[in-house]
Amino acid sequence: GYLGVDPDMFTTKTGTKVARCRMATTEYYKNREGEWVGSTSWHYLVFWGALADKACEEMHKGNGVSLSGRISNRQYTGTDGKPRSTSEIIVQTFEVNPIQATVKEKTSEQVPFMA
């Protein structure tokens, strides 16, 4: 996917570093008219400990990123006092992609994929 913002770092009350940011992924498919259409989803990413430092050093808005991790669903209380829920990817490994691919031309045989 592609980063929407630079990672934001903070430290927990126990002294553990945490970084957060958002990543967009786009899935391409053909519509009923046979035209390629993209559907973009946004994902919240969380980095813990030394990986948080690495993320803040290496990742910047617009970078292409490949990653692996686990999905975490959690509940919290919003600033308005109402209960909220969110899904996050707890990142375990990542790599900043030096070449950012773009899909410009597609044939009927090509099925584009962008992480």
N, CA, C and O of each residue as an XYZ file, in Angstrom:
460
protein
N       0.820     -1.181      0.000
C       0.000      0.000      0.000
C       0.864      1.244      0.000
O       2.084      1.169     -0.145
N       0.227      2.377      0.163
C       0.902      3.672      0.180
C       0.542      4.423      1.453
O      -0.620      4.454      1.859
N       1.549      5.031      2.082
C       1.316      5.748      3.339
C       0.591      7.058      3.081
O       0.944      7.809      2.172
N      -0.431      7.323      3.896
C      -1.178      8.561      3.786
C      -0.595      9.682      4.632
O      -0.830     10.858      4.356
N       0.163      9.323      5.660
C       0.783     10.304      6.564
C       2.100      9.727      7.089
O       2.306      8.514      7.067
N       2.981     10.599      7.556
C       4.185     10.131      8.250
C       3.760      9.468      9.558
O       2.764      9.875     10.156
N       4.496      8.457     10.011
C       4.177      7.849     11.313
C       4.300      8.872     12.440
O       5.172      9.741     12.413
N       3.421      8.756     13.421
C       3.408      9.623     14.594
C       3.826      8.785     15.793
O       3.186      7.779     16.097
N       4.891      9.186     16.478
C       5.447      8.418     17.594
C       4.998      8.994     18.935
O       4.901     10.209     19.105
N       4.726      8.093     19.887
C       4.500      8.497     21.270
C       5.022      7.390     22.173
O       5.354      6.301     21.704
N       5.093      7.667     23.457
C       5.581      6.697     24.431
C       4.468      6.407     25.431
O       3.817      7.325     25.929
N       4.254      5.121     25.722
C       3.227      4.735     26.684
C       3.667      5.113     28.101
O       4.811      5.514     28.314
N       2.758      4.984     29.061
C       3.081      5.286     30.460
C       4.186      4.386     30.996
O       4.902      4.757     31.927
N       4.323      3.192     30.400
C       5.360      2.253     30.847
C       6.682      2.445     30.108
O       7.642      1.716     30.359
N       6.740      3.432     29.188
C       7.983      3.732     28.483
C       8.167      3.035     27.145
O       9.237      3.140     26.545
N       7.151      2.327     26.660
C       7.249      1.638     25.367
C       6.916      2.606     24.241
O       5.928      3.338     24.305
N       7.758      2.600     23.204
C       7.512      3.460     22.050
C       6.473      2.825     21.131
O       6.477      1.616     20.899
N       5.579      3.679     20.613
C       4.531      3.246     19.686
C       4.445      4.273     18.568
O       4.469      5.477     18.822
N       4.345      3.798     17.329
C       4.130      4.683     16.188
C       2.854      4.252     15.486
O       2.523      3.067     15.433
N       2.146      5.236     14.948
C       0.899      4.975     14.226
C       0.898      5.764     12.924
O       1.471      6.850     12.839
N       0.245      5.200     11.910
C       0.012      5.913     10.660
C      -1.096      5.209      9.895
O      -1.648      4.217     10.371
N      -1.425      5.713      8.718
C      -2.456      5.119      7.880
C      -1.864      4.730      6.530
O      -0.952      5.386      6.026
N      -2.391      3.663      5.959
C      -1.942      3.177      4.663
C      -3.167      2.921      3.788
O      -4.179      2.399      4.255
N      -3.063      3.292      2.519
C      -4.137      3.040      1.561
C      -3.763      1.854      0.682
O      -2.617      1.726      0.250
N      -4.731      0.995      0.423
C      -4.564     -0.077     -0.551
C      -5.684      0.065     -1.576
O      -6.797      0.476     -1.250
N      -5.369     -0.279     -2.811
C      -6.355     -0.171     -3.878
C      -6.510     -1.503     -4.573
O      -5.531     -2.123     -4.990
N      -7.753     -1.936     -4.693
C      -8.081     -3.163     -5.406
C      -8.707     -2.756     -6.734
O      -9.607     -1.917     -6.775
N      -8.225     -3.354     -7.818
C      -8.761     -3.055     -9.135
C      -9.613     -4.221     -9.629
O      -9.283     -5.387     -9.414
N     -10.699     -3.884    -10.284
C     -11.594     -4.894    -10.860
C     -12.290     -4.299    -12.080
O     -12.287     -3.083    -12.277
N     -12.880     -5.155    -12.885
C     -13.634     -4.695    -14.044
C     -15.101     -4.524    -13.667
O     -15.694     -5.388    -13.020
N     -15.677     -3.394    -14.081
C     -17.099     -3.184    -13.832
C     -17.925     -3.850    -14.935
O     -17.372     -4.526    -15.803
N     -19.222     -3.664    -14.902
C     -20.113     -4.320    -15.874
C     -19.830     -3.894    -17.313
O     -20.101     -4.638    -18.256
N     -19.283     -2.693    -17.469
C     -18.965     -2.191    -18.808
C     -17.596     -2.672    -19.286
O     -17.176     -2.342    -20.395
N     -16.902     -3.445    -18.459
C     -15.588     -3.958    -18.834
C     -14.451     -2.985    -18.581
O     -13.329     -3.213    -19.035
N     -14.724     -1.906    -17.864
C     -13.696     -0.906    -17.563
C     -13.059     -1.216    -16.208
O     -13.725     -1.687    -15.287
N     -11.756     -0.941    -16.107
C     -11.068     -1.132    -14.835
C     -11.453     -0.018    -13.878
O     -11.444      1.158    -14.243
N     -11.792     -0.393    -12.649
C     -12.179      0.545    -11.606
C     -11.368      0.217    -10.356
O     -11.148     -0.953    -10.042
N     -10.926      1.252     -9.645
C     -10.184      1.044     -8.400
C     -11.031      1.365     -7.184
O     -11.797      2.329     -7.182
N     -10.887      0.554     -6.156
C     -11.571      0.774     -4.890
C     -10.514      0.842     -3.791
O      -9.817     -0.139     -3.530
N     -10.399      2.002     -3.152
C      -9.349      2.230     -2.153
C      -9.888      2.054     -0.740
O     -10.976      2.532     -0.416
N      -9.119      1.362      0.101
C      -9.429      1.190      1.526
C      -8.273      1.761      2.344
O      -7.116      1.698      1.928
N      -8.599      2.320      3.515
C      -7.589      2.848      4.422
C      -7.449      1.935      5.627
O      -8.436      1.411      6.143
N      -6.204      1.748      6.071
C      -5.899      0.853      7.177
C      -5.038      1.596      8.205
O      -4.133      2.349      7.845
N      -5.334      1.372      9.477
C      -4.525      1.939     10.554
C      -3.404      0.963     10.879
O      -3.642     -0.228     11.078
N      -2.171      1.481     10.933
C      -0.998      0.667     11.239
C      -0.448      1.060     12.602
O      -0.444      2.238     12.960
N       0.021      0.061     13.371
C       0.618      0.301     14.688
C       1.949     -0.434     14.743
O       2.032     -1.612     14.395
N       2.990      0.270     15.181
C       4.340     -0.283     15.319
C       4.756     -0.156     16.782
O       4.567      0.899     17.387
N       5.322     -1.221     17.359
C       5.726     -1.224     18.761
C       7.245     -1.325     18.895
O       7.910     -1.954     18.072
N       7.784     -0.697     19.944
C       9.192     -0.840     20.313
C      10.164     -0.362     19.250
O       9.985      0.711     18.674
N      11.201     -1.165     18.986
C      12.245     -0.798     18.020
C      11.670     -0.628     16.619
O      12.186      0.161     15.827
N      10.604     -1.365     16.308
C       9.982     -1.234     14.998
C       9.345      0.153     14.833
O       9.264      0.667     13.718
N       8.897      0.754     15.933
C       8.349      2.115     15.892
C       9.438      3.108     15.502
O       9.199      4.003     14.692
N      10.637      2.958     16.074
C      11.766      3.820     15.695
C      12.091      3.672     14.212
O      12.271      4.659     13.499
N      12.161      2.417     13.762
C      12.491      2.140     12.359
C      11.433      2.741     11.425
O      11.768      3.309     10.386
N      10.168      2.612     11.798
C       9.087      3.156     10.970
C       9.213      4.669     10.837
O       9.060      5.211      9.743
N       9.492      5.354     11.945
C       9.610      6.815     11.904
C      10.826      7.270     11.097
O      10.802      8.341     10.490
N      11.871      6.475     11.089
C      13.075      6.815     10.326
C      12.900      6.561      8.829
O      13.349      7.366      8.013
N      12.257      5.457      8.461
C      12.243      5.011      7.079
C      10.967      5.312      6.301
O      10.998      5.387      5.073
N       9.849      5.484      6.996
C       8.567      5.623      6.310
C       8.126      7.086      6.264
O       8.210      7.814      7.253
N       7.651      7.491      5.081
C       7.186      8.867      4.893
C       5.954      8.874      4.003
O       5.752      7.968      3.194
N       5.143      9.896      4.159
C       3.917     10.022      3.382
C       4.199      9.786      1.894
O       5.132     10.357      1.330
N       3.383      8.942      1.275
C       3.517      8.648     -0.146
C       4.361      7.436     -0.465
O       4.299      6.925     -1.584
N       5.162      6.953      0.498
C       5.985      5.761      0.263
C       5.117      4.547     -0.004
O       4.053      4.382      0.591
N       5.592      3.694     -0.917
C       4.994      2.382     -1.083
C       5.555      1.471     -0.008
O       6.755      1.503      0.262
N       4.706      0.658      0.611
C       5.138     -0.185      1.722
C       4.547     -1.589      1.574
O       3.371     -1.754      1.252
N       5.396     -2.597      1.818
C       4.942     -3.975      1.944
C       5.103     -4.349      3.415
O       6.113     -4.013      4.033
N       4.125     -5.033      3.972
C       4.228     -5.355      5.395
C       3.503     -6.647      5.710
O       2.704     -7.154      4.923
N       3.811     -7.161      6.890
C       3.054     -8.285      7.433
C       2.769     -7.966      8.895
O       3.517     -7.240      9.552
N       1.676     -8.523      9.382
C       1.287     -8.266     10.756
C       0.011     -9.006     11.078
O      -0.401     -9.912     10.354
N      -0.608     -8.610     12.172
C      -1.856     -9.240     12.568
C      -2.913     -8.159     12.756
O      -2.599     -7.014     13.080
N      -4.156     -8.536     12.551
C      -5.257     -7.594     12.710
C      -5.727     -7.613     14.157
O      -5.919     -8.676     14.748
N      -5.907     -6.434     14.712
C      -6.372     -6.278     16.082
C      -7.655     -5.442     16.074
O      -7.692     -4.356     15.496
N      -8.682     -5.945     16.707
C      -9.932     -5.205     16.881
C     -10.026     -4.827     18.348
O      -9.912     -5.681     19.228
N     -10.238     -3.535     18.608
C     -10.304     -3.112     20.007
C     -11.376     -2.050     20.203
O     -11.793     -1.377     19.261
N     -11.810     -1.919     21.451
C     -12.783     -0.908     21.831
C     -12.091      0.118     22.723
O     -11.146     -0.195     23.448
N     -12.587      1.350     22.649
C     -12.062      2.417     23.499
C     -13.159      3.460     23.687
O     -14.196      3.411     23.026
N     -12.923      4.389     24.582
C     -13.867      5.474     24.819
C     -13.355      6.718     24.113
O     -12.221      7.141     24.339
N     -14.189      7.309     23.253
C     -13.810      8.507     22.511
C     -13.747      9.722     23.414
O     -14.156      9.673     24.574
N     -13.231     10.812     22.871
C     -13.122     12.046     23.655
C     -14.491     12.588     24.044
O     -14.606     13.382     24.978
N     -15.528     12.159     23.328
C     -16.894     12.568     23.659
C     -17.539     11.659     24.695
O     -18.703     11.846     25.049
N     -16.770     10.651     25.196
C     -17.270      9.736     26.204
C     -18.033      8.550     25.655
O     -18.463      7.686     26.419
N     -18.211      8.491     24.336
C     -18.958      7.391     23.722
C     -18.023      6.230     23.385
O     -16.861      6.439     23.036
N     -18.543      5.000     23.492
C     -17.714      3.834     23.129
C     -17.457      3.794     21.631
O     -18.340      4.096     20.829
N     -16.252      3.422     21.270
C     -15.840      3.324     19.866
C     -15.139      1.987     19.662
O     -14.718      1.334     20.617
N     -15.025      1.597     18.397
C     -14.243      0.402     18.067
C     -13.404      0.698     16.842
O     -13.758      1.549     16.026
N     -12.295     -0.006     16.715
C     -11.400      0.196     15.582
C     -10.694     -1.111     15.244
O     -10.551     -1.994     16.089
N     -10.262     -1.214     14.006
C      -9.426     -2.332     13.556
C      -8.077     -1.756     13.154
O      -8.008     -0.742     12.460
N      -7.009     -2.407     13.591
C      -5.658     -1.947     13.302
C      -4.819     -3.130     12.848
O      -5.107     -4.280     13.181
N      -3.780     -2.833     12.083
C      -2.797     -3.858     11.746
C      -1.601     -3.637     12.658
O      -0.959     -2.589     12.599
N      -1.300     -4.616     13.499
C      -0.121     -4.557     14.357
C       1.026     -5.083     13.496
O       1.134     -6.286     13.260
N       1.874     -4.178     13.035
C       2.918     -4.520     12.066
C       4.025     -5.315     12.745
O       4.503     -4.954     13.820
N       4.425     -6.414     12.089
C       5.523     -7.245     12.591
C       6.775     -7.075     11.745
O       7.886     -7.103     12.275
N       6.614     -6.901     10.440
C       7.738     -6.604      9.543
C       7.239     -5.668      8.454
O       6.059     -5.678      8.102
N       8.158     -4.853      7.921
C       7.786     -4.015      6.783
C       9.007     -3.722      5.930
O      10.147     -3.862      6.374
N       8.747     -3.315      4.703
C       9.789     -2.906      3.770
C       9.247     -1.733      2.968
O       8.151     -1.805      2.411
N      10.020     -0.652      2.912
C       9.650      0.484      2.081
C      10.063      0.149      0.656
O      11.219     -0.190      0.402
N       9.125      0.243     -0.265
C       9.395     -0.100     -1.655
C      10.069      1.070     -2.358
O       9.495      2.156     -2.435
N      11.289      0.864     -2.874
C      11.995      1.967     -3.518
C      11.359      2.395     -4.833
O      11.457      3.560     -5.217
N      10.711      1.470     -5.522
C      10.057      1.803     -6.783
C       8.556      1.690     -6.567
O       8.044      0.633     -6.199
N       7.865      2.788     -6.799
C       6.426      2.784     -6.605
C       5.753      2.542     -7.951
O       5.800      3.385     -8.847
N       5.132      1.385     -8.073
C       4.486      1.020     -9.325
C       3.174      1.773     -9.494
O       2.458      2.025     -8.524
N       2.875      2.125    -10.720
C       1.580      2.702    -11.043
C       0.973      1.885    -12.159
O       1.679      1.370    -13.026
N      -0.315      1.774    -12.131
C      -1.015      1.031    -13.173
C      -1.526      2.051    -14.177
O      -2.430      2.829    -13.871
N      -0.944      2.051    -15.397
C      -1.332      3.024    -16.411
C      -2.110      2.386    -17.540
O      -3.149      2.897    -17.956
N      -1.601      1.258    -18.039
C      -2.269      0.606    -19.149
C      -2.605     -0.822    -18.759
O      -1.802     -1.519    -18.140
N      -3.790     -1.238    -19.125
C      -4.217     -2.593    -18.798
C      -4.845     -3.212    -20.040
O      -5.551     -2.533    -20.785
N      -4.596     -4.469    -20.258
C      -5.289     -5.204    -21.308
C      -6.318     -6.093    -20.640
O      -6.324     -6.222    -19.416
N      -7.176     -6.699    -21.414
C      -8.204     -7.555    -20.816
C      -7.608     -8.752    -20.122
O      -8.257     -9.329    -19.249
N      -6.375     -9.160    -20.478
C      -5.730    -10.288    -19.831
C      -5.024     -9.916    -18.535
O      -4.740    -10.784    -17.710
N      -4.741     -8.637    -18.354
C      -4.007     -8.205    -17.165
C      -4.971     -7.929    -16.027
O      -5.972     -7.233    -16.194
N      -4.661     -8.475    -14.889
C      -5.416     -8.167    -13.679
C      -4.483     -7.412    -12.768
O      -3.571     -8.013    -12.200
N      -4.675     -6.101    -12.605
C      -3.739     -5.296    -11.802
C      -3.854     -5.638    -10.329
O      -4.925     -5.993     -9.836
N      -2.758     -5.526     -9.654
C      -2.729     -5.726     -8.219
C      -1.818     -4.687     -7.612
O      -0.665     -4.547     -8.021
N      -2.320     -3.968     -6.651
C      -1.501     -3.014     -5.906
C      -1.770     -3.253     -4.438
O      -2.918     -3.212     -3.995
N      -0.719     -3.500     -3.683
C      -0.869     -3.772     -2.244
C      -1.337     -2.547     -1.519
O      -1.519     -2.582     -0.302
